[in-house]
């Protein structure tokens, strides 16, 4: 009896995670704990960074089989079909491209396109800020990445987590964990990364420019806008239709005023549920064998370059518009062309107000900022089209 008990205990111990843990598992668990600290202790994009980090933690617990790749299989001993892990089934929403468009639906319900409609030139700034995506795409291919991998890396420059996940899930699923962590990390670091670039590329006089108040936008304009954008973008770049279509559907629900209950559900309950599923399953792709690779460091470095170049492109076009408008446009709003809404717009406001306390750039910067959301979705469609 005692021997049987000892054998049972021995069997439990040898099949436990403690007996099967490798140094790679420990490193990944440590990284997950650091990300949890950044989300909770420092407030870095906690809504997605926290579930991503915990998904990474689950994926690297030995034997537990809680990663996004733990698919159904045939047991070699019994011949029975074994079910996949919980994370695997939830991950199908990422793999099939379902979760990111639903996130865009919620974003659309929360977004006011009024500043963009009032100042259509903001579209140019939003487009310019996507320059970092294509610059890095070309650079990554020159460094030996496949076109699919390069497209997934370049999209980090849009500073849009759901878009980065959408593109990567279609082009390079193996890189999903590294891409998602890089994208959301740089989104969280917008207030740290952008100001030095903005100050380097502008003069004190340019940063102090006070812009004229935007014109009022009518309700009919706000209703027609999402319909027109959906049609134009979807006809030009069909691969961008899932993201742009859901974004504009959400915005139309918001602006129509007749489906308030649906709008509130999309931006609250639905978006919260999808955020949990998306974060945990994307984090659970970051297994040790996939994440601990020299390629991961290159991805993180190239993602930073993409984001910095995108910011610089937006500011430089802002400087050109400053010259052409004879000093009426503050070039700082160009940095908000990246798709980190509304954080990038707030950074433009903060940097501008330091030079001129009476300056109020927030609403002007929101135009390029929401244009950047559309621009990153269009860039995603272009990359998917040329790389698939």
URRA-V539152 format. One line per field, one symbol per residue. phi: phi as a letter, one per 20 degrees, with the letter a starting at -180 (. if undefined). Layout:
phi = ???
This chain:
phi = .fffffffffffffeefffdedfffffffffffffffffefdmelffdfffffffffffdegmflddfdfegbeffeemeeefffgfgffffffgemefgffffgffffeddegffffcgffgffffffegfffffgfffffeoffgffffffffgfflcggfffffffedbgfegffffffffffffegfeffgfffffecegfffefeefffffdfffffefgffffgffffffcgfeggffffgfffffffffmdcgffffffedgfffffffffffffffeefgfeeebgfffffffffffgffffffffffffffffffelnedeffffffffeeeefffffgffffffebgefcdgfffffffffffffffffffffffedf
